Amino acid sequence: MPLLGCIADDFTGATDLASMLVKGGMSTVQVIGVPDGPLPEADAIVVALKSRTAPVAVAVADSLLALDALAASGCRQFFQKYCSTFDSTDEGNIGPVADALLERLGAGLAFACPAFPANARSVYQGHLFVGSALLNESGMENHPLTPMRDPDLVRVLGRQTSGKVGLIPFPAVEGGADAVRQEATRLEQAGYRYAIVDAVTERHLLAIGEAAASHLLITGGSGVAMGLPGNFRGAGQLAAGTDAASLPKSRGAALVLAGSCSRATLGQLRRAGQVGVPVLDLDPLQTPDAAALTRQASDWLGDKLGEQPVVVAASAPPDKVAALQSRLGRDRAGALVEEVLADVAEAAVARGVGRLVVAGGETSGAVVSRLGVRTLRIGREIDPGVPWTFAEEAGLHLALKSGNFGAEDFFEKAFGCLP
């Protein structure tokens, strides 16, 4: 019977969270989409939705269906996972989904903490930083779907919910789990529904996790889940010393598909080209036709698929993204890239690709859906927040990378981490 039930708003965020739980010793399975049958056996189940940029009503409805399935399976605690850059708009979807989950569970105050210091995400005085830059000066202000132009998370979440949003500030978190619990109790008694929690180190995340042991719902990035396995272990519900990250031996050709336009992914693509990895840069602005772009990629791949990785990318800097959106509209521009890379993935797997890296949350969702993958067993981490996974139905090793995650040498390094 699972202990922890998680609902993630995109596929790469789900694997990010699952990786954190596996590192803590919890066997973890990622379920793609709203569960429609019995859930697999694991200590933690992470339901991966494609709800980050969905209409609010759809995001809420799917999240509640996922919650009901997790609750029916016996989960004792629940986690709402969103991006460490708090990707959302004033309409949602973080706040509306959290409101619905809290109401369904009848839960009290919920923590909200996207911090992930290992990936340079920290929260101080309620403000989200990416490295030394405030969120709105980090490049996220140019995100094509969820531009983040306010770093104050109390304000950002406050615009998405009718509940009161407070802050558990740095001094309380620095004081440890007991101090966090005391501040949370004070806020709840004062009528607050959410508490943004400061965190700048892993020690802070562990304290927040420990303080959340009695909370029915926790919300945040994967970092705040760091302390949760210890809570279950301390309660005698989780065995120690098990290898939760074991995956089958890998096989087949190696391919990278990149649809993210983040600074991190663009840097990884530059690095791959510099070290001699073959890279095809598709240009949807020049050729805004899915069938033509798919043919271009298929022709280019030709006899290149094999032991060494090759890259097909439809990533672009902000000015080209803006031009494409101006020409096609925001939704159609994004859908075009997703359709093309999903087509390429389907054809490549049919041609023998068994090791596949996908960069970008929306792209990952499109690829996994096209391949018909329903569950992923979570393996070892490549870089913070990005593990290898195994899709048993397809016999395929997959790494689903958030666009913002990974070191510059990620694409080269990933394939050396497989069994």
C-alpha positions as a Markdown table, in Angstrom:
| # | Residue | x | y | z |
|---|---|---|---|---|
| 1 | Met | 0.0 | 0.0 | 0.0 |
| 2 | Pro | 1.5 | 3.4 | -1.0 |
| 3 | Leu | 2.4 | 5.9 | 1.8 |
| 4 | Leu | 2.6 | 9.1 | -0.3 |
| 5 | Gly | 0.4 | 10.1 | -3.2 |
| 6 | Cys | 1.6 | 12.9 | -5.4 |
| 7 | Ile | 0.0 | 15.0 | -8.2 |
| 8 | Ala | 2.4 | 16.8 | -10.5 |
| 9 | Asp | 1.3 | 19.4 | -13.1 |
| 10 | Asp | 3.7 | 18.2 | -15.8 |
| 11 | Phe | 5.7 | 15.1 | -16.7 |
| 12 | Thr | 9.2 | 16.4 | -16.0 |
| 13 | Gly | 8.2 | 17.8 | -12.7 |
| 14 | Ala | 6.7 | 14.4 | -11.8 |
| 15 | Thr | 10.0 | 12.6 | -12.5 |
| 16 | Asp | 11.9 | 15.4 | -10.6 |
| 17 | Leu | 9.8 | 14.7 | -7.5 |
| 18 | Ala | 10.0 | 10.9 | -8.0 |
| 19 | Ser | 13.7 | 11.1 | -8.2 |
| 20 | Met | 13.9 | 12.9 | -4.9 |
| 21 | Leu | 11.7 | 10.3 | -3.2 |
| 22 | Val | 13.8 | 7.4 | -4.7 |
| 23 | Lys | 17.0 | 9.1 | -3.3 |
| 24 | Gly | 15.3 | 9.0 | 0.1 |
| 25 | Gly | 14.7 | 5.3 | -0.2 |
| 26 | Met | 11.1 | 5.2 | -1.3 |
| 27 | Ser | 10.3 | 2.9 | -4.2 |
| 28 | Thr | 8.4 | 5.2 | -6.6 |
| 29 | Val | 6.3 | 4.7 | -9.7 |
| 30 | Gln | 5.1 | 7.5 | -12.0 |
| 31 | Val | 1.7 | 7.1 | -13.5 |
| 32 | Ile | 1.0 | 9.0 | -16.7 |
| 33 | Gly | -2.4 | 10.8 | -16.7 |
| 34 | Val | -5.4 | 10.3 | -14.4 |
| 35 | Pro | -5.3 | 6.7 | -13.2 |
| 36 | Asp | -7.9 | 4.5 | -14.7 |
| 37 | Gly | -7.3 | 1.2 | -12.9 |
| 38 | Pro | -5.4 | -0.3 | -9.9 |
| 39 | Leu | -2.3 | 1.6 | -9.0 |
| 40 | Pro | 1.1 | -0.2 | -9.0 |
| 41 | Glu | 2.8 | -1.4 | -5.8 |
| 42 | Ala | 5.3 | 1.2 | -4.5 |
| 43 | Asp | 6.0 | 3.3 | -1.5 |
| 44 | Ala | 5.1 | 6.5 | -3.4 |
| 45 | Ile | 2.9 | 7.1 | -6.5 |
| 46 | Val | 3.4 | 10.2 | -8.6 |
| 47 | Val | 0.6 | 11.0 | -11.0 |
| 48 | Ala | 1.9 | 13.1 | -13.9 |
| 49 | Leu | -0.7 | 15.4 | -15.4 |
| 50 | Lys | -0.4 | 17.8 | -18.2 |
| 51 | Ser | -2.2 | 20.5 | -16.3 |
| 52 | Arg | 0.2 | 23.4 | -15.8 |
| 53 | Thr | -1.1 | 25.4 | -18.7 |
| 54 | Ala | -4.5 | 23.6 | -19.1 |
| 55 | Pro | -7.7 | 25.6 | -18.6 |
| 56 | Val | -8.3 | 26.0 | -14.9 |
| 57 | Ala | -11.4 | 23.9 | -14.8 |
| 58 | Val | -9.6 | 21.0 | -16.6 |
| 59 | Ala | -6.6 | 21.2 | -14.2 |
| 60 | Val | -8.8 | 21.2 | -11.2 |
| 61 | Ala | -11.0 | 18.3 | -12.4 |
| 62 | Asp | -8.0 | 16.1 | -13.4 |
| 63 | Ser | -6.2 | 16.8 | -10.1 |
| 64 | Leu | -9.3 | 15.8 | -8.1 |
| 65 | Leu | -9.7 | 12.6 | -10.0 |
| 66 | Ala | -6.0 | 11.8 | -9.4 |
| 67 | Leu | -6.5 | 12.6 | -5.7 |
| 68 | Asp | -9.5 | 10.3 | -5.4 |
| 69 | Ala | -7.5 | 7.5 | -7.0 |
| 70 | Leu | -4.6 | 8.0 | -4.7 |
| 71 | Ala | -6.8 | 8.2 | -1.6 |
| 72 | Ala | -8.6 | 5.0 | -2.6 |
| 73 | Ser | -5.3 | 3.2 | -2.9 |
| 74 | Gly | -4.6 | 4.0 | 0.8 |
| 75 | Cys | -2.1 | 6.9 | 0.6 |
| 76 | Arg | -1.6 | 8.6 | 4.0 |
| 77 | Gln | -0.2 | 11.9 | 2.8 |
| 78 | Phe | -0.5 | 13.9 | -0.4 |
| 79 | Phe | 1.8 | 16.3 | -2.3 |
| 80 | Gln | 0.9 | 18.9 | -5.0 |
| 81 | Lys | 4.0 | 19.3 | -7.2 |
| 82 | Tyr | 4.7 | 22.3 | -9.3 |
| 83 | Cys | 7.8 | 23.8 | -10.8 |
| 84 | Ser | 10.6 | 25.3 | -8.8 |
| 85 | Thr | 10.1 | 28.5 | -10.7 |
| 86 | Phe | 6.4 | 28.6 | -9.7 |
| 87 | Asp | 5.3 | 28.5 | -13.3 |
| 88 | Ser | 1.7 | 29.9 | -13.4 |
| 89 | Thr | -0.4 | 32.9 | -14.3 |
| 90 | Asp | -2.7 | 35.1 | -12.2 |
| 91 | Glu | -5.6 | 32.7 | -13.2 |
| 92 | Gly | -3.7 | 29.6 | -11.9 |
| 93 | Asn | -3.2 | 26.8 | -12.0 |
| 94 | Ile | -1.3 | 26.4 | -8.7 |
| 95 | Gly | -3.8 | 28.2 | -6.5 |
| 96 | Pro | -7.1 | 26.8 | -7.9 |
| 97 | Val | -5.7 | 23.2 | -7.8 |
| 98 | Ala | -4.5 | 23.7 | -4.2 |
| 99 | Asp | -7.8 | 25.1 | -3.1 |
| 100 | Ala | -9.7 | 22.2 | -4.6 |
| 101 | Leu | -7.3 | 19.6 | -3.0 |
| 102 | Leu | -7.5 | 21.2 | 0.4 |
| 103 | Glu | -11.3 | 21.3 | 0.3 |
| 104 | Arg | -11.6 | 17.7 | -0.9 |
| 105 | Leu | -9.2 | 16.5 | 1.9 |
| 106 | Gly | -10.7 | 18.8 | 4.6 |
| 107 | Ala | -7.1 | 19.8 | 5.4 |
| 108 | Gly | -5.8 | 22.8 | 7.2 |
| 109 | Leu | -2.9 | 25.1 | 6.4 |
| 110 | Ala | -0.6 | 24.0 | 3.5 |
| 111 | Phe | 3.0 | 24.8 | 3.0 |
| 112 | Ala | 4.0 | 26.2 | -0.4 |
| 113 | Cys | 7.7 | 26.0 | -1.1 |
| 114 | Pro | 9.3 | 25.7 | -4.6 |
| 115 | Ala | 12.9 | 26.0 | -3.3 |
| 116 | Phe | 15.5 | 23.6 | -4.7 |
| 117 | Pro | 19.0 | 24.8 | -3.8 |
| 118 | Ala | 20.7 | 22.1 | -5.7 |
| 119 | Asn | 19.3 | 23.7 | -8.8 |
| 120 | Ala | 19.9 | 27.2 | -7.6 |
| 121 | Arg | 16.2 | 27.9 | -6.6 |
| 122 | Ser | 15.9 | 29.6 | -3.2 |
| 123 | Val | 13.1 | 31.5 | -1.4 |
| 124 | Tyr | 14.1 | 34.4 | 0.9 |
| 125 | Gln | 11.6 | 36.8 | 2.5 |
| 126 | Gly | 9.0 | 35.2 | 0.2 |
| 127 | His | 10.9 | 36.1 | -2.9 |
| 128 | Leu | 12.0 | 33.4 | -5.4 |
| 129 | Phe | 15.6 | 33.5 | -6.7 |
| 130 | Val | 17.2 | 31.6 | -9.5 |
| 131 | Gly | 20.8 | 31.7 | -8.6 |
| 132 | Ser | 21.5 | 35.3 | -7.6 |
| 133 | Ala | 18.7 | 36.7 | -9.8 |
| 134 | Leu | 15.2 | 37.4 | -8.8 |
| 135 | Leu | 12.7 | 35.2 | -10.6 |
| 136 | Asn | 11.5 | 38.1 | -12.8 |
| 137 | Glu | 15.1 | 38.8 | -13.9 |
| 138 | Ser | 16.1 | 35.1 | -14.5 |
| 139 | Gly | 14.8 | 34.6 | -18.0 |
| 140 | Met | 11.6 | 33.2 | -16.7 |
| 141 | Glu | 10.0 | 36.6 | -17.5 |
| 142 | Asn | 10.2 | 35.5 | -21.1 |
| 143 | His | 8.7 | 32.1 | -20.7 |
| 144 | Pro | 6.4 | 31.6 | -23.7 |
| 145 | Leu | 3.5 | 30.1 | -21.7 |
| 146 | Thr | 3.9 | 31.2 | -18.1 |
| 147 | Pro | 6.0 | 34.4 | -18.0 |
| 148 | Met | 7.0 | 35.1 | -14.4 |
| 149 | Arg | 7.2 | 38.8 | -13.8 |
| 150 | Asp | 6.7 | 39.0 | -10.0 |
| 151 | Pro | 9.2 | 37.3 | -7.6 |
| 152 | Asp | 7.1 | 37.8 | -4.5 |
| 153 | Leu | 5.4 | 34.4 | -4.0 |
| 154 | Val | 3.0 | 35.7 | -1.4 |
| 155 | Arg | 1.6 | 38.1 | -4.0 |
| 156 | Val | 1.7 | 35.6 | -6.8 |
| 157 | Leu | -0.2 | 32.9 | -4.9 |
| 158 | Gly | -2.4 | 35.5 | -3.4 |
| 159 | Arg | -3.7 | 36.4 | -6.8 |
| 160 | Gln | -4.6 | 32.8 | -7.6 |
| 161 | Thr | -6.6 | 31.9 | -4.4 |
| 162 | Ser | -9.3 | 33.4 | -2.2 |
| 163 | Gly | -7.4 | 32.0 | 0.8 |
| 164 | Lys | -5.1 | 34.1 | 2.9 |
| 165 | Val | -1.4 | 33.6 | 2.1 |
| 166 | Gly | 1.2 | 34.2 | 4.7 |
| 167 | Leu | 5.0 | 33.7 | 5.1 |
| 168 | Ile | 7.2 | 31.5 | 7.3 |
| 169 | Pro | 10.3 | 33.6 | 7.1 |
| 170 | Phe | 14.0 | 32.7 | 7.2 |
| 171 | Pro | 14.6 | 33.1 | 11.0 |
| 172 | Ala | 11.8 | 30.5 | 11.7 |
| 173 | Val | 13.2 | 28.1 | 9.2 |
| 174 | Glu | 16.7 | 28.6 | 10.4 |
| 175 | Gly | 15.4 | 27.6 | 13.9 |
| 176 | Gly | 14.5 | 24.1 | 12.7 |
| 177 | Ala | 11.4 | 22.0 | 12.4 |
| 178 | Asp | 9.9 | 23.0 | 15.8 |
| 179 | Ala | 10.1 | 26.7 | 15.0 |
| 180 | Val | 8.5 | 26.0 | 11.6 |
| 181 | Arg | 5.7 | 24.1 | 13.3 |
| 182 | Gln | 5.1 | 26.9 | 15.8 |
| 183 | Glu | 4.9 | 29.6 | 13.0 |
| 184 | Ala | 2.6 | 27.4 | 11.0 |
| 185 | Thr | 0.3 | 27.0 | 14.0 |
| 186 | Arg | 0.3 | 30.7 | 14.5 |
| 187 | Leu | -0.7 | 31.4 | 10.8 |
| 188 | Glu | -3.4 | 28.7 | 10.8 |
| 189 | Gln | -5.0 | 30.1 | 14.0 |
| 190 | Ala | -4.9 | 33.6 | 12.3 |
| 191 | Gly | -7.0 | 32.2 | 9.4 |
| 192 | Tyr | -4.2 | 31.7 | 6.8 |
| 193 | Arg | -4.7 | 28.9 | 4.3 |
| 194 | Tyr | -1.2 | 28.8 | 2.8 |
| 195 | Ala | 2.3 | 29.6 | 4.0 |
| 196 | Ile | 5.1 | 30.4 | 1.6 |
| 197 | Val | 8.2 | 29.0 | 3.4 |
| 198 | Asp | 11.7 | 30.5 | 3.0 |
| 199 | Ala | 14.4 | 28.0 | 2.2 |
| 200 | Val | 18.0 | 28.6 | 1.0 |
| 201 | Thr | 19.7 | 25.4 | 2.0 |
| 202 | Glu | 19.0 | 21.6 | 2.0 |
| 203 | Arg | 19.0 | 21.8 | 5.8 |
| 204 | His | 16.0 | 24.2 | 5.6 |
| 205 | Leu | 14.2 | 21.8 | 3.2 |
| 206 | Leu | 14.7 | 18.9 | 5.7 |
| 207 | Ala | 13.3 | 21.0 | 8.5 |
| 208 | Ile | 10.3 | 21.9 | 6.5 |
| 209 | Gly | 9.7 | 18.3 | 5.5 |
| 210 | Glu | 10.0 | 17.2 | 9.2 |
| 211 | Ala | 7.6 | 20.0 | 10.2 |
| 212 | Ala | 5.1 | 18.8 | 7.6 |
| 213 | Ala | 4.9 | 15.2 | 9.0 |
| 214 | Ser | 1.3 | 15.8 | 10.3 |
| 215 | His | 0.1 | 17.8 | 7.3 |
| 216 | Leu | -2.4 | 16.0 | 5.0 |
| 217 | Leu | -1.4 | 18.1 | 2.0 |
| 218 | Ile | 2.0 | 19.7 | 1.1 |
| 219 | Thr | 2.6 | 21.8 | -2.0 |
| 220 | Gly | 5.9 | 22.8 | -3.6 |
| 221 | Gly | 8.8 | 21.8 | -5.7 |
| 222 | Ser | 10.6 | 18.5 | -5.3 |
| 223 | Gly | 13.1 | 19.9 | -2.9 |
| 224 | Val | 10.6 | 20.2 | 0.0 |
| 225 | Ala | 9.9 | 16.4 | -0.4 |
| 226 | Met | 13.5 | 15.7 | 0.7 |
| 227 | Gly | 12.4 | 15.3 | 4.3 |
| 228 | Leu | 9.3 | 13.2 | 3.8 |
| 229 | Pro | 10.9 | 9.7 | 3.5 |
| 230 | Gly | 12.5 | 10.3 | 6.9 |
| 231 | Asn | 9.1 | 10.9 | 8.4 |
| 232 | Phe | 7.8 | 7.6 | 7.2 |
| 233 | Arg | 11.0 | 5.8 | 8.2 |
| 234 | Gly | 10.8 | 7.4 | 11.7 |
| 235 | Ala | 7.2 | 6.2 | 12.1 |
| 236 | Gly | 8.3 | 2.6 | 11.2 |
| 237 | Gln | 6.4 | 2.7 | 7.9 |
| 238 | Leu | 9.4 | 2.6 | 5.6 |
| 239 | Ala | 12.2 | 0.0 | 5.6 |
| 240 | Ala | 15.8 | 1.1 | 5.6 |
| 241 | Gly | 18.6 | 0.0 | 3.3 |
| 242 | Thr | 16.6 | -0.9 | 0.2 |
| 243 | Asp | 17.8 | -0.1 | -3.4 |
| 244 | Ala | 14.8 | 1.9 | -4.7 |
| 245 | Ala | 16.5 | 3.0 | -7.9 |
| 246 | Ser | 17.3 | -0.3 | -9.6 |
| 247 | Leu | 16.3 | -0.5 | -13.4 |
| 248 | Pro | 16.8 | -3.1 | -16.1 |
| 249 | Lys | 19.8 | -3.0 | -18.4 |
| 250 | Ser | 19.5 | -0.5 | -21.2 |
| 251 | Arg | 19.5 | -1.3 | -24.9 |
| 252 | Gly | 18.9 | 0.3 | -28.3 |
| 253 | Ala | 19.9 | 3.5 | -30.0 |
| 254 | Ala | 20.3 | 6.9 | -28.2 |
| 255 | Leu | 18.3 | 10.0 | -29.1 |
| 256 | Val | 17.7 | 13.4 | -27.5 |
| 257 | Leu | 14.6 | 15.5 | -28.4 |
| 258 | Ala | 14.6 | 19.1 | -27.2 |
| 259 | Gly | 11.6 | 21.4 | -27.3 |
| 260 | Ser | 12.4 | 23.6 | -24.4 |
| 261 | Cys | 13.5 | 27.2 | -25.0 |
| 262 | Ser | 15.0 | 27.8 | -21.5 |
| 263 | Arg | 18.5 | 29.2 | -21.1 |
| 264 | Ala | 19.7 | 25.9 | -19.6 |
| 265 | Thr | 18.5 | 23.8 | -22.6 |
| 266 | Leu | 19.8 | 26.3 | -25.1 |
| 267 | Gly | 23.2 | 26.1 | -23.3 |
| 268 | Gln | 23.1 | 22.3 | -23.3 |
| 269 | Leu | 22.4 | 22.3 | -27.1 |
| 270 | Arg | 25.3 | 24.6 | -27.7 |
| 271 | Arg | 27.6 | 22.4 | -25.7 |
| 272 | Ala | 26.5 | 19.2 | -27.5 |
| 273 | Gly | 27.3 | 20.8 | -30.8 |
| 274 | Gln | 30.7 | 22.0 | -29.6 |
| 275 | Val | 31.8 | 18.5 | -28.5 |
| 276 | Gly | 30.8 | 16.9 | -31.8 |
| 277 | Val | 27.3 | 15.5 | -31.0 |
| 278 | Pro | 25.2 | 15.7 | -34.2 |
| 279 | Val | 22.5 | 18.3 | -33.7 |
| 280 | Leu | 19.6 | 19.1 | -36.1 |
| 281 | Asp | 18.0 | 22.5 | -35.4 |
| 282 | Leu | 14.4 | 22.5 | -36.7 |
| 283 | Asp | 13.1 | 26.0 | -37.5 |
| 284 | Pro | 9.3 | 26.1 | -37.1 |
| 285 | Leu | 9.3 | 29.8 | -38.0 |
| 286 | Gln | 10.8 | 29.1 | -41.4 |
| 287 | Thr | 8.7 | 25.9 | -41.9 |
| 288 | Pro | 5.5 | 26.1 | -39.9 |
| 289 | Asp | 4.3 | 22.8 | -41.2 |
| 290 | Ala | 4.4 | 19.7 | -38.9 |
| 291 | Ala | 4.5 | 17.1 | -41.7 |
| 292 | Ala | 7.4 | 18.9 | -43.4 |
| 293 | Leu | 9.4 | 19.3 | -40.2 |
| 294 | Thr | 8.9 | 15.7 | -39.3 |
| 295 | Arg | 10.1 | 14.6 | -42.8 |
| 296 | Gln | 13.2 | 16.8 | -42.4 |
| 297 | Ala | 14.0 | 15.2 | -39.0 |
| 298 | Ser | 13.4 | 11.7 | -40.4 |
| 299 | Asp | 15.6 | 12.3 | -43.4 |
| 300 | Trp | 18.4 | 13.8 | -41.3 |
| 301 | Leu | 18.3 | 10.9 | -38.8 |
| 302 | Gly | 18.8 | 8.5 | -41.7 |
| 303 | Asp | 21.6 | 6.1 | -40.6 |
| 304 | Lys | 22.7 | 8.3 | -37.6 |
| 305 | Leu | 20.8 | 6.3 | -34.9 |
| 306 | Gly | 23.1 | 4.1 | -33.0 |
| 307 | Glu | 25.1 | 3.7 | -29.8 |
| 308 | Gln | 26.2 | 7.4 | -29.7 |
| 309 | Pro | 23.5 | 10.0 | -29.0 |
| 310 | Val | 22.2 | 12.4 | -31.7 |
| 311 | Val | 19.9 | 15.4 | -31.0 |
| 312 | Val | 16.8 | 16.8 | -32.8 |
| 313 | Ala | 15.9 | 20.2 | -31.4 |
| 314 | Ala | 13.1 | 22.7 | -32.0 |
| 315 | Ser | 14.3 | 25.1 | -29.3 |
| 316 | Ala | 14.9 | 28.8 | -29.9 |
| 317 | Pro | 15.8 | 32.0 | -28.1 |
| 318 | Pro | 13.1 | 34.4 | -26.9 |
| 319 | Asp | 13.0 | 36.6 | -30.0 |
| 320 | Lys | 12.4 | 33.7 | -32.4 |
| 321 | Val | 9.8 | 32.3 | -30.0 |
| 322 | Ala | 8.0 | 35.6 | -29.9 |
| 323 | Ala | 8.1 | 35.8 | -33.7 |
| 324 | Leu | 6.6 | 32.3 | -34.0 |
| 325 | Gln | 3.9 | 33.1 | -31.5 |
| 326 | Ser | 3.1 | 36.3 | -33.3 |
| 327 | Arg | 2.7 | 34.4 | -36.6 |
| 328 | Leu | 0.8 | 31.4 | -35.4 |
| 329 | Gly | -0.6 | 32.3 | -32.0 |
| 330 | Arg | 0.8 | 31.1 | -28.6 |
| 331 | Asp | -1.2 | 27.9 | -28.4 |
| 332 | Arg | -0.6 | 26.8 | -32.0 |
| 333 | Ala | 3.1 | 27.6 | -31.9 |
| 334 | Gly | 3.5 | 25.3 | -28.8 |
| 335 | Ala | 1.3 | 22.6 | -30.3 |
| 336 | Leu | 3.3 | 22.6 | -33.5 |
| 337 | Val | 6.6 | 21.8 | -31.7 |
| 338 | Glu | 5.0 | 19.2 | -29.5 |
| 339 | Glu | 3.4 | 17.5 | -32.5 |
| 340 | Val | 6.6 | 17.3 | -34.5 |
| 341 | Leu | 8.8 | 16.0 | -31.7 |
| 342 | Ala | 6.1 | 13.4 | -30.7 |
| 343 | Asp | 6.0 | 12.3 | -34.4 |
| 344 | Val | 9.8 | 12.0 | -34.4 |
| 345 | Ala | 9.8 | 10.1 | -31.1 |
| 346 | Glu | 7.3 | 7.6 | -32.3 |
| 347 | Ala | 9.1 | 6.9 | -35.6 |
| 348 | Ala | 12.5 | 6.7 | -33.8 |
| 349 | Val | 11.4 | 4.2 | -31.2 |
| 350 | Ala | 9.9 | 2.0 | -34.0 |
| 351 | Arg | 13.4 | 2.2 | -35.6 |
| 352 | Gly | 15.2 | 0.9 | -32.5 |
| 353 | Val | 15.7 | 3.8 | -30.1 |
| 354 | Gly | 15.7 | 2.4 | -26.6 |
| 355 | Arg | 17.4 | 5.3 | -24.7 |
| 356 | Leu | 15.5 | 8.6 | -25.1 |
| 357 | Val | 16.1 | 12.0 | -23.4 |
| 358 | Val | 13.4 | 14.6 | -23.8 |
| 359 | Ala | 14.0 | 18.2 | -22.8 |
| 360 | Gly | 11.0 | 20.4 | -21.9 |
| 361 | Gly | 7.9 | 19.7 | -19.8 |
| 362 | Glu | 5.3 | 20.2 | -22.5 |
| 363 | Thr | 7.4 | 18.3 | -25.0 |
| 364 | Ser | 7.9 | 15.4 | -22.6 |
| 365 | Gly | 4.1 | 15.2 | -22.1 |
| 366 | Ala | 3.5 | 15.1 | -25.8 |
| 367 | Val | 6.1 | 12.4 | -26.4 |
| 368 | Val | 5.1 | 10.2 | -23.5 |
| 369 | Ser | 1.4 | 10.4 | -24.5 |
| 370 | Arg | 2.2 | 9.6 | -28.1 |
| 371 | Leu | 4.3 | 6.5 | -27.1 |
| 372 | Gly | 1.4 | 5.3 | -25.0 |
| 373 | Val | 3.5 | 5.1 | -21.9 |
| 374 | Arg | 1.3 | 4.7 | -18.7 |
| 375 | Thr | 3.8 | 4.0 | -15.9 |
| 376 | Leu | 7.5 | 4.8 | -15.3 |
| 377 | Arg | 9.7 | 3.0 | -12.8 |
| 378 | Ile | 12.1 | 5.6 | -11.4 |
| 379 | Gly | 15.9 | 5.0 | -11.4 |
| 380 | Arg | 19.0 | 6.9 | -10.5 |
| 381 | Glu | 19.6 | 10.6 | -11.0 |
| 382 | Ile | 21.6 | 12.1 | -13.9 |
| 383 | Asp | 21.6 | 15.6 | -12.5 |
| 384 | Pro | 19.5 | 17.1 | -9.7 |
| 385 | Gly | 15.9 | 16.6 | -10.5 |
| 386 | Val | 16.4 | 14.4 | -13.6 |
| 387 | Pro | 16.4 | 10.6 | -13.2 |
| 388 | Trp | 16.4 | 7.9 | -15.7 |
| 389 | Thr | 13.1 | 6.0 | -15.8 |
| 390 | Phe | 12.0 | 2.7 | -17.4 |
| 391 | Ala | 8.7 | 2.3 | -19.3 |
| 392 | Glu | 8.0 | -1.4 | -19.0 |
| 393 | Glu | 5.3 | -1.4 | -21.7 |
| 394 | Ala | 7.7 | -0.1 | -24.3 |
| 395 | Gly | 10.9 | -1.6 | -22.9 |
| 396 | Leu | 12.2 | 2.0 | -23.1 |
| 397 | His | 14.6 | 4.0 | -20.9 |
| 398 | Leu | 13.4 | 7.6 | -20.7 |
| 399 | Ala | 14.9 | 10.7 | -19.1 |
| 400 | Leu | 12.3 | 13.6 | -19.0 |
| 401 | Lys | 14.2 | 16.8 | -18.3 |
| 402 | Ser | 12.6 | 20.1 | -17.2 |
| 403 | Gly | 13.9 | 22.7 | -19.6 |
| 404 | Asn | 15.6 | 24.6 | -16.8 |
| 405 | Phe | 17.4 | 21.7 | -15.2 |
| 406 | Gly | 20.7 | 20.0 | -15.9 |
| 407 | Ala | 24.4 | 21.0 | -16.3 |
| 408 | Glu | 25.7 | 22.1 | -19.6 |
| 409 | Asp | 27.1 | 18.6 | -20.3 |
| 410 | Phe | 23.8 | 16.9 | -19.5 |
| 411 | Phe | 23.1 | 15.4 | -22.9 |
| 412 | Glu | 26.6 | 13.8 | -23.0 |
| 413 | Lys | 26.5 | 12.7 | -19.4 |
| 414 | Ala | 23.1 | 11.2 | -19.4 |
| 415 | Phe | 23.9 | 8.1 | -21.5 |
| 416 | Gly | 26.9 | 7.2 | -19.3 |
| 417 | Cys | 24.6 | 6.9 | -16.3 |
| 418 | Leu | 22.6 | 3.9 | -17.5 |
| 419 | Pro | 23.1 | 0.3 | -16.4 |
